[in-house]
Amino acid sequence: MAQFKLRFANQARADLAELARNPADAKRLRAVQKALGLLERNPRHPGLQTHEYSLLSGPAGEKVFEAYAENRTPAAFRIFFYYTATKGEIMIVTVTPHP
């Protein structure tokens, strides 16, 4: 059962669409989808290794967090998000490979 509702910024939607378009990224897409499911249920799930990302902030100054969709992988994908003013809602900002 979902404890949080996920909303997606336009950039996050574009990131996911780009992943879905490329058949070579099917494994990465599954990893991102799994991480989004974990995020929906428990943003503090140990597998996500969620932590604050101080280089970004939300539009109203919200703290932005980074969650791992992949680990120990070159250019591993990360999910950046913040908690919205609406209780129980998370805004996914972007889904991107980590340099």
C-alpha positions in Angstrom: 0.0 0.0 0.0 1.4 3.4 -1.0 2.0 5.8 1.8 3.1 8.6 -0.5 1.7 9.9 -3.7 4.4 10.6 -6.4 4.1 13.6 -8.7 6.4 14.1 -11.6 7.9 17.4 -12.8 8.1 17.8 -16.5 11.9 17.0 -16.5 11.3 13.7 -14.6 8.6 12.7 -17.1 11.0 13.4 -20.0 13.8 11.5 -18.2 11.5 8.4 -17.8 10.3 8.7 -21.4 13.8 8.8 -22.6 14.7 5.7 -20.6 11.6 3.8 -21.9 12.5 4.7 -25.5 15.8 2.9 -25.5 15.6 -0.9 -25.4 19.2 -1.0 -24.2 18.1 0.8 -21.0 15.4 -1.8 -20.1 17.4 -3.0 -17.1 17.9 0.6 -15.9 14.3 1.4 -16.4 13.3 -1.6 -14.2 15.7 -0.4 -11.5 14.3 3.1 -11.6 10.7 1.7 -11.5 11.6 -0.5 -8.5 13.2 2.5 -6.7 10.1 4.7 -7.4 8.0 1.9 -5.9 10.2 1.8 -2.8 10.1 5.6 -2.6 6.3 5.5 -2.7 6.1 3.1 0.2 9.0 4.3 2.3 11.4 7.1 1.2 13.8 6.0 4.0 14.1 2.5 2.7 17.7 1.4 3.3 18.1 0.3 -0.4 17.4 3.8 -1.6 20.2 5.3 0.5 18.2 8.6 0.6 20.1 11.7 1.7 19.7 15.4 1.4 21.2 16.9 -1.8 22.3 20.5 -0.8 23.1 21.7 -4.3 19.4 21.9 -5.2 16.3 23.2 -3.6 12.6 23.1 -4.5 10.7 26.1 -6.0 9.7 27.3 -2.5 13.1 26.4 -0.9 12.2 22.8 -0.1 15.0 20.5 0.8 15.8 18.2 -2.2 16.8 14.6 -1.6 18.7 12.1 -3.7 17.7 8.4 -3.8 19.7 5.6 -5.5 18.0 3.7 -8.3 21.2 1.9 -9.0 24.4 1.3 -7.0 27.9 0.2 -7.9 27.1 0.8 -11.6 28.9 3.2 -13.9 26.7 6.3 -14.4 24.2 4.8 -11.9 20.8 6.5 -11.9 19.6 8.7 -9.1 16.2 10.1 -8.3 15.9 13.7 -7.0 12.8 14.6 -5.1 11.3 16.9 -2.4 8.3 16.7 -0.1 5.5 19.0 -1.3 3.4 21.2 1.0 0.6 18.6 0.5 0.9 15.9 3.2 1.9 12.5 1.9 3.1 13.9 -1.5 6.5 13.7 -3.1 7.6 15.6 -6.2 10.1 13.8 -8.4 12.3 16.5 -9.9 14.5 14.4 -12.2 15.8 10.9 -12.8 19.4 11.1 -14.0 22.6 9.2 -14.2 25.2 10.1 -11.6 28.4 11.3 -13.2 
